[in-house]
């Protein structure tokens, strides 16, 4: 299959992680959280100390890109404070290791976590956080502009806002506060615009930066065609999580703040009798199989929707696209390989139809701390033995398959 793929010249084949999920030794609102499986992020994958080893793993995969977060809470102890030079030096060394391995970094500025002083002041409900974030972006970019040109301001603002204030999955674990959800989205959208201005300003004289958010996109629909109220609820959910968020960040003149759109895509959630038919909603594997729904451990898989969505977003937003996350969580590696194959074929079809897609980042490099699910969701190209204090990494068959894809696609003739 790998040899059949034809992608554009200079296409980025990468993988992705986030600081709270892999680094360990971190102080943010997740530090004291303990998941139902007993897992916490205090050590995680210990990437904080093992990052050189992990860059070697990436180089061995054949990837030429890496989407990584830089943890705000490590770098600023107060709003508008100077950056912590020790922690900054560690990130600089990581970026230099990537450069030595010919791996292009995409840096994420906010991935579901905040400095303690942001949390104490009300988080993203407090409009003061907007200016503080823009200041952080400016200070960081002024130092890293010669090492980084791909900047991802926010990862999945929709997921962050919904799980903090609607669904109760993220700290502070509030539920059904629709006004708070909308306010967080609007504040993050404003922060994205100010951060974009700061990034452009700081990069004058250096390589022109590329700037965007990563928008998670889940399809919502009714499981039964004529189930009117399921359809209405699905449409309302789609509007709240997809249309509203997209409009706040890239609607009208706001689109000018971005030079690309990042897309995180995992699948869909169909409703039956007002219940989302996905494992994360507590629906059993047996019931899903009875209904003929194909899922990993989290979402229903929907590769055909992926291809159509890419084209739709490209036409709607008129921006180049990076697939900033796609992957599947399962102990069944054959399933994960089939899933990846299906989605990459859809991606290739969209590109062949003229959609400007510039890269694909597989989630994730390592099995990691999957937020409210602890360590029960296995997304990694490399597995991690969390029962061993040394946290050894092991290549999975999915990792070997992705290695074949990266190597074959990068050596194939451009289409």
C-alpha positions in Angstrom: 0.0 0.0 0.0 2.8 2.5 0.9 4.2 2.4 -2.5 0.9 3.4 -4.0 0.8 6.7 -2.3 1.6 9.8 -4.4 1.8 13.0 -2.4 3.2 16.5 -3.3 6.9 17.3 -3.2 7.8 18.8 0.1 4.8 17.3 1.8 5.4 17.0 5.6 5.1 13.5 7.1 5.1 13.9 10.9 3.9 12.8 14.2 2.6 14.8 17.2 2.5 15.1 21.0 1.6 17.6 23.7 3.7 18.6 26.8 1.2 17.6 29.6 0.7 14.2 27.9 4.4 13.2 27.6 6.8 15.5 29.4 6.1 14.9 33.1 7.5 17.2 35.8 5.0 19.8 35.0 3.0 22.4 37.1 -0.4 23.2 35.6 -4.0 22.4 36.3 -3.5 18.7 35.5 -0.6 18.1 37.9 -2.8 16.9 40.8 -5.5 15.2 38.6 -5.8 11.4 39.0 -7.7 9.6 36.3 -10.1 6.6 37.0 -7.3 4.2 36.1 -5.0 5.8 38.7 -3.0 7.5 36.0 -1.6 11.0 36.3 0.8 13.3 34.3 3.5 13.8 37.0 6.0 11.6 35.2 4.0 10.7 32.0 6.5 9.4 29.4 9.4 11.4 31.0 10.0 13.1 27.6 11.3 16.0 29.7 14.5 14.0 30.3 14.3 11.5 27.4 13.6 13.9 24.5 16.9 13.2 22.8 16.1 9.5 22.7 12.6 10.4 21.4 14.1 12.5 18.5 16.1 9.5 17.6 12.9 7.4 17.4 11.4 10.0 15.1 14.5 10.0 12.9 14.2 6.2 12.6 10.6 6.5 11.6 11.6 8.6 8.6 9.3 11.6 9.5 10.4 15.0 8.4 8.1 17.0 10.7 7.1 17.0 14.4 4.2 18.9 15.9 5.1 19.6 19.5 3.9 21.8 22.3 5.9 24.3 24.4 4.4 24.5 27.9 3.5 28.0 28.8 3.6 27.2 32.6 7.3 26.3 32.3 8.3 29.6 30.8 6.3 32.4 32.6 5.8 32.7 36.3 3.5 35.6 36.1 1.8 37.7 33.3 4.3 39.6 31.2 7.2 38.1 33.1 10.5 37.3 31.3 10.9 33.8 30.0 12.6 31.2 32.3 16.0 30.8 30.6 16.7 27.3 31.9 13.4 25.9 30.6 13.7 27.9 27.4 17.2 26.5 26.9 15.8 23.0 27.1 13.3 23.6 24.4 16.0 25.3 22.2 18.1 22.2 22.6 15.1 20.0 21.6 14.6 22.1 18.5 18.3 21.9 17.6 18.1 18.1 17.9 15.2 18.1 15.5 17.1 20.3 13.1 20.1 18.0 13.2 17.7 15.1 12.3 16.2 17.1 9.4 12.8 17.3 11.2 10.7 20.4 10.8 9.0 21.6 14.0 5.4 22.9 14.2 5.1 24.5 17.6 1.8 24.6 19.5 1.4 27.4 22.0 -1.7 26.2 23.9 -2.6 22.5 24.2 -5.3 22.1 27.0 -3.1 23.5 29.8 -2.4 26.8 31.5 0.0 28.3 34.0 -1.2 28.2 37.6 -1.5 32.0 37.6 -3.9 31.9 34.6 -6.0 29.3 36.3 -6.1 31.3 39.6 -7.3 34.4 37.7 -10.2 32.7 36.1 -8.6 31.0 33.1 -9.9 31.8 29.7 -13.1 33.4 31.1 -10.9 36.3 32.2 -10.2 38.6 29.2 -6.9 39.6 30.8 -5.6 36.2 29.7 -5.8 37.4 26.0 -3.1 40.0 26.4 -1.0 37.7 28.6 -1.1 35.0 25.9 -0.1 37.5 23.1 2.8 38.7 25.2 3.9 35.1 25.8 3.7 34.4 22.1 5.8 37.5 21.2 8.5 36.7 23.7 8.8 33.1 22.6 8.8 33.9 18.9 11.4 36.5 19.3 13.8 33.8 20.5 12.7 30.9 18.3 12.0 32.6 15.0 15.2 31.3 13.4 14.3 27.7 14.4 10.5 27.7 13.9 8.3 28.9 11.1 5.2 26.8 11.7 3.1 28.2 14.6 -0.1 26.6 15.9 -1.6 29.0 18.4 -4.4 26.8 19.8 -5.0 23.1 19.7 -8.7 22.3 19.5 -10.2 25.3 21.3 -13.6 23.6 20.8 -12.5 20.5 22.8 -10.9 22.6 25.5 -13.9 24.9 26.0 -16.5 22.1 25.8 -14.7 19.7 28.2 -14.0 22.5 30.8 -17.5 24.1 30.8 -20.0 21.8 29.1 -19.0 18.1 29.6 -17.0 18.2 32.8 -14.0 16.2 31.6 -11.3 18.8 32.1 -10.4 21.1 35.1 -12.4 22.9 36.5 -14.9 20.1 35.6 -17.9 22.4 35.1 -21.0 21.2 33.2 -23.6 22.8 30.9 -22.3 26.4 31.2 -23.0 27.4 27.6 -22.3 31.0 28.2 -18.9 30.2 29.6 -18.2 27.9 26.7 -19.0 30.6 24.2 -17.0 33.2 26.1 -13.9 31.0 26.2 -14.1 30.4 22.4 -14.4 34.2 21.8 -11.5 35.0 24.1 -9.3 32.4 22.5 -10.2 33.6 19.0 -9.2 37.2 20.0 -6.0 35.8 21.5 -5.3 34.0 18.3 -5.6 37.2 16.3 -3.3 39.2 18.7 -0.8 36.3 18.8 -0.8 36.2 15.0 0.0 39.9 14.9 2.8 39.4 17.4 4.3 36.4 15.5 4.3 38.4 12.2 5.9 41.4 14.0 8.6 39.4 15.7 9.4 37.5 12.5 10.1 40.5 10.3 13.5 39.9 8.7 13.2 36.2 9.2 11.4 33.5 7.3 7.8 34.3 6.8 5.8 32.4 9.4 2.9 30.1 8.9 0.1 30.6 11.5 -3.0 28.7 12.3 -5.2 26.9 14.8 -5.9 23.1 14.9 -9.7 22.6 14.7 -11.0 19.3 15.9 -13.8 18.2 13.6 -16.3 15.5 14.7 -19.3 14.7 12.5 -22.6 14.7 14.3 -25.6 13.0 12.8 -28.7 10.9 13.5 -28.2 7.2 13.4 -31.6 6.6 12.0 -32.5 8.6 8.9 -36.0 9.7 10.0 -35.2 10.2 13.7 -36.3 13.9 13.8 -35.3 14.8 17.3 -31.9 13.1 17.0 -31.3 15.0 13.8 -32.2 18.3 15.6 -29.9 17.6 18.5 -27.1 16.6 16.1 -27.5 19.8 14.1 -27.4 21.9 17.3 -24.3 20.1 18.4 -22.7 20.5 15.0 -23.4 24.2 15.1 -22.0 24.7 18.6 -18.8 22.6 18.2 -18.0 23.2 14.5 -19.7 26.1 12.7 -19.6 28.5 15.7 -16.0 27.8 16.5 -14.8 28.0 12.8 -16.6 31.3 12.3 -15.1 32.8 15.5 -11.5 32.0 14.3 -11.7 32.3 10.5 -15.0 33.9 9.6 -14.9 37.1 7.6 -11.9 39.3 8.2 -10.8 37.0 11.0 -9.4 34.6 8.4 -6.6 37.1 7.8 -5.0 36.1 11.1 -4.3 32.6 9.8 -2.2 31.4 6.9 -3.4 27.8 7.3 -6.1 25.7 8.9 -5.0 22.7 11.0 -7.5 19.9 11.0 -7.6 17.2 13.7 -9.9 14.4 12.6 -10.9 11.2 14.4 -14.4 10.3 13.2 -18.0 10.8 14.0 -20.7 10.5 16.7 -24.2 9.4 15.6 -27.1 9.9 17.9 -29.8 7.3 18.7 -32.5 8.3 21.2 -30.3 11.3 22.2 -27.4 9.1 23.0 -24.0 9.4 21.2 -23.1 5.9 19.9 -19.4 6.0 20.8 -17.2 4.2 23.4 -16.3 7.4 25.2 -20.0 7.8 26.0 -20.1 4.4 27.7 -21.7 2.4 24.9 -20.4 -1.2 25.0 -18.5 -2.8 22.2 -21.2 -5.5 22.0 -23.9 -2.9 21.4 -21.8 -1.0 18.8 -21.2 -4.3 17.0 -25.0 -5.1 17.1 -25.6 -1.7 15.4 -22.9 -2.2 12.8 -20.8 0.7 14.1 -17.0 0.5 13.6 -15.1 2.2 16.3 -11.7 2.4 17.9 -11.7 2.8 21.7 -13.0 6.4 21.4 -15.0 7.3 18.2 -16.8 5.8 15.2 -14.4 5.7 12.3 -15.6 7.5 9.2 -12.8 7.8 6.5 -15.1 8.8 3.6 -16.2 11.8 5.7 -12.5 12.7 6.0 -12.0 13.2 2.3 -15.2 15.2 1.8 -14.5 17.3 4.9 -11.0 18.4 3.6 -12.5 19.6 0.4 -15.3 21.4 2.1 -13.1 23.2 4.6 -10.6 24.2 1.9 -13.4 25.8 -0.2 -15.0 27.4 2.9 -11.9 28.8 4.5 -9.8 29.4 1.4 -6.7 28.4 3.4 -4.1 25.7 3.0 -4.6 22.7 5.3 -2.4 20.7 7.5 -3.8 17.5 9.0 -2.5 18.3 12.5 -3.8 15.1 14.1 -5.1 11.8 13.0 -4.8 8.4 14.6 -6.7 5.7 16.3 -6.7 4.2 19.9 -6.8 0.4 20.0 -4.9 -2.6 21.1 -5.7 -4.2 17.7 -2.9 -3.1 15.5 -4.4 -4.6 12.4 -7.4 -2.4 13.0 -5.2 0.7 13.4 -3.2 -0.1 10.2 -6.5 -0.5 8.2 -7.8 2.7 9.7 -4.7 4.7 8.7 -4.7 3.2 5.2 -8.3 4.2 4.6 -7.8 7.7 5.8 -4.6 8.2 3.8 -6.4 7.1 0.6 -9.1 9.7 1.3 -6.4 12.3 1.9 -4.7 11.4 -1.4 -8.0 11.6 -3.2 -8.6 15.1 -1.9 -5.2 16.3 -2.9 -5.7 14.8 -6.4 -8.9 16.9 -6.6 -6.9 20.0 -6.0 -7.1 20.6 -2.3 -4.0 22.3 -0.9 -2.9 19.9 1.9 0.7 20.4 3.1 1.3 17.8 5.8 0.0 14.9 7.9 0.9 14.5 11.6 0.0 11.1 13.1 -1.3 11.2 16.7 0.7 10.1 18.5 4.5 9.4 18.7 4.1 7.7 22.1 1.4 6.0 24.1 0.7 8.8 26.7 -1.5 10.4 29.3 -4.8 10.7 27.5 -6.3 13.4 29.8 -9.4 12.2 31.7 -8.9 8.6 30.4 -5.4 8.2 32.0 -3.3 5.6 30.2 -6.0 3.4 28.9 -6.0 4.8 25.3 -3.2 3.5 23.1 -2.4 5.9 20.3 1.3 5.5 20.0 3.5 4.6 17.1 5.7 3.5 20.0 4.3 1.8 23.0 5.6 2.8 26.5 5.8 0.3 29.4 4.4 2.4 32.2 5.1 -0.4 34.7 8.8 0.0 34.2 10.5 3.0 35.9 12.7 3.4 32.9 9.6 3.8 30.6 11.1 1.9 27.7 9.7 2.6 24.2 8.9 -0.2 21.8 8.1 0.1 18.1 4.6 -1.1 17.3 3.6 -2.7 14.0 1.6 0.5 13.4 4.9 2.4 13.8 6.7 0.1 11.3 3.8 0.6 8.9 3.9 4.4 9.2 7.7 4.2 8.7 7.1 2.4 5.3 4.6 5.1 4.4 7.0 8.0 5.3 9.9 6.4 3.4 7.9 5.4 0.3 5.9 8.7 0.1 9.0 10.8 0.4 10.9 8.9 -2.2 8.0 8.6 -4.7 7.8 10.9 -7.6 5.6 14.0 -6.9 2.3 13.7 -8.6 
